[in-house]
Amino acid sequence: MATATPEAVESRIVEALASFGPDIEQVTRTATFEELDIDSLDLVELAQIVEDEWGVELKGDDMKGLKTVGDAIDLVVARAA
């Protein structure tokens, strides 16, 4: 499993979200999932990527509480510590 440094987590999450449709330049820490047109199915896929990469399990309630890309990054880093 990869080391969950803040930089590594941010890079991988940005890459994953950009693969769902938005331009990578739009995927910033302050961007909301709504602004990026990221839907609940995309978030489920993101949760699977996070679990595969860092062994961090994110459940539905965890994902519902996330509003921004930064929220997701911070949650993964905190849980992986």
C-alpha positions as CSV (number, residue, x, y, z in Angstrom):
1,M,0.0,0.0,0.0
2,A,1.1,3.5,-0.8
3,T,2.0,6.0,2.0
4,A,-0.8,8.4,2.6
5,T,1.1,11.6,2.8
6,P,-1.1,14.7,2.2
7,E,0.7,15.3,-1.1
8,A,0.2,11.7,-2.3
9,V,-3.5,11.7,-1.3
10,E,-4.2,15.0,-2.9
11,S,-2.5,14.0,-6.1
12,R,-4.3,10.7,-6.4
13,I,-7.7,12.1,-5.5
14,V,-7.4,15.0,-7.9
15,E,-6.3,12.5,-10.6
16,A,-9.3,10.2,-9.8
17,L,-11.8,13.0,-9.8
18,A,-10.5,14.4,-13.1
19,S,-11.0,11.0,-14.6
20,F,-14.7,11.3,-13.8
21,G,-15.1,14.3,-16.2
22,P,-14.0,17.7,-14.9
23,D,-10.8,19.3,-16.2
24,I,-7.9,18.6,-13.8
25,E,-7.4,22.4,-13.4
26,Q,-10.9,22.6,-11.9
27,V,-10.2,20.0,-9.3
28,T,-8.9,22.1,-6.4
29,R,-9.1,21.7,-2.6
30,T,-11.9,24.3,-2.5
31,A,-13.9,22.9,-5.4
32,T,-17.2,21.3,-4.3
33,F,-18.3,18.0,-5.7
34,E,-21.4,19.8,-6.9
35,E,-19.4,22.3,-8.9
36,L,-17.4,19.5,-10.5
37,D,-20.6,17.5,-11.3
38,I,-19.3,14.6,-9.2
39,D,-22.3,12.4,-8.3
40,S,-22.8,9.7,-5.6
41,L,-21.7,7.0,-8.0
42,D,-18.4,8.8,-8.6
43,L,-18.0,9.1,-4.8
44,V,-18.5,5.4,-4.4
45,E,-15.8,4.8,-7.0
46,L,-13.5,7.3,-5.3
47,A,-14.1,5.4,-2.0
48,Q,-13.0,2.2,-3.7
49,I,-9.9,3.9,-5.0
50,V,-9.0,5.2,-1.6
51,E,-9.5,1.8,0.0
52,D,-7.4,0.1,-2.7
53,E,-4.6,2.7,-2.4
54,W,-4.4,3.2,1.3
55,G,-6.6,0.7,3.0
56,V,-8.9,3.4,4.3
57,E,-12.5,2.4,4.3
58,L,-15.0,5.2,3.6
59,K,-18.6,4.4,4.2
60,G,-21.7,6.1,2.8
61,D,-22.1,8.3,5.8
62,D,-18.5,9.4,5.5
63,M,-19.0,10.3,1.8
64,K,-22.3,12.2,2.5
65,G,-20.4,14.5,4.8
66,L,-17.9,15.5,2.2
67,K,-18.5,18.8,0.4
68,T,-15.2,19.7,-1.1
69,V,-12.1,18.0,-2.6
70,G,-10.2,19.3,0.5
71,D,-12.7,17.5,2.8
72,A,-12.0,14.2,1.1
73,I,-8.2,14.7,1.2
74,D,-8.3,15.7,4.9
75,L,-10.5,12.7,5.8
76,V,-8.3,10.2,4.0
77,V,-5.1,11.6,5.5
78,A,-6.6,11.6,9.0
79,R,-7.9,8.0,8.7
80,A,-4.7,6.7,7.3
81,A,-2.5,8.1,10.1
